[in-house]
Amino acid sequence: MKSLTCQSCGLPFSKKFRGTNKDLSKNSDYCLNCFKDGTFTNHQLNIQDMEKKLLEMARHHDGLTLEEAQQTIKILPDLKRWKMTHIL
């Protein structure tokens, strides 16, 4: 199964873990941890907070190595959430 890349956290996810839109349809841009019921799960999160979150995940070995976290942090500015000028 091909994995998708969350346009908020930058991590890969499978179709099973797609976020949901307001109408509860599946959203292939965002994972379920970042996007639920048509809105981001953490509205106050900024790109710097996301970087800290990824590094913390790596420190606690939550399925992410430090190298993977650093590579993901590099792509964050290119992801849809962080390019947005307004919230959907």
C-alpha positions in Angstrom: 0.0 0.0 0.0 1.4 3.4 -1.0 1.9 5.8 1.8 0.8 9.4 1.7 2.7 12.4 3.3 0.9 14.5 5.8 0.9 18.1 4.6 1.0 19.3 8.2 3.5 17.1 10.1 5.4 15.7 7.1 5.2 12.1 8.2 4.0 9.3 6.0 0.7 7.7 6.7 -1.5 5.0 5.0 -5.0 5.5 3.5 -6.4 4.0 6.7 -5.1 6.9 8.8 -6.3 9.8 6.5 -7.8 12.8 8.2 -11.5 13.6 7.9 -13.3 16.5 6.3 -16.4 18.3 7.8 -18.7 15.9 5.9 -16.6 13.0 7.4 -15.2 12.1 4.0 -11.5 11.1 4.0 -8.8 13.8 3.4 -5.6 12.5 1.7 -3.6 15.6 2.4 -3.5 15.3 6.2 -3.2 12.4 8.7 -5.8 11.7 11.3 -3.5 13.0 14.0 -3.3 16.5 12.4 -6.8 16.9 10.8 -10.2 15.8 12.0 -13.7 16.8 11.1 -12.5 19.5 8.6 -10.2 21.3 11.0 -6.6 21.0 12.4 -6.5 19.1 15.7 -4.2 21.8 17.2 -5.1 25.3 15.9 -2.4 27.1 17.9 0.4 24.9 16.5 3.0 26.8 14.5 5.8 25.5 12.4 8.4 25.9 15.2 6.1 23.9 17.5 5.9 21.2 14.9 9.7 21.0 14.7 9.8 20.6 18.5 7.1 18.0 18.3 9.0 15.9 15.7 12.3 16.1 17.7 10.4 15.1 20.9 9.0 12.1 19.0 12.5 11.1 18.0 13.8 11.5 21.5 11.1 9.1 22.8 11.6 6.7 19.9 8.0 7.0 18.8 8.7 5.3 15.5 10.9 8.2 14.4 14.7 8.5 14.4 16.5 11.7 15.0 17.7 11.7 11.4 14.2 11.1 10.1 12.9 14.0 12.3 15.6 16.3 11.0 14.8 15.4 7.3 11.1 16.0 8.0 11.8 19.3 9.5 13.6 20.4 6.3 10.4 19.8 4.3 7.9 21.5 6.6 8.1 24.9 4.9 7.0 23.3 1.6 4.0 21.5 3.1 0.5 22.9 2.4 -0.4 23.8 6.0 2.7 26.0 6.4 2.3 27.6 3.0 -1.3 28.6 3.8 -2.1 32.2 4.3 -5.5 31.4 5.9 -7.2 28.5 7.5 -9.7 26.6 5.5 
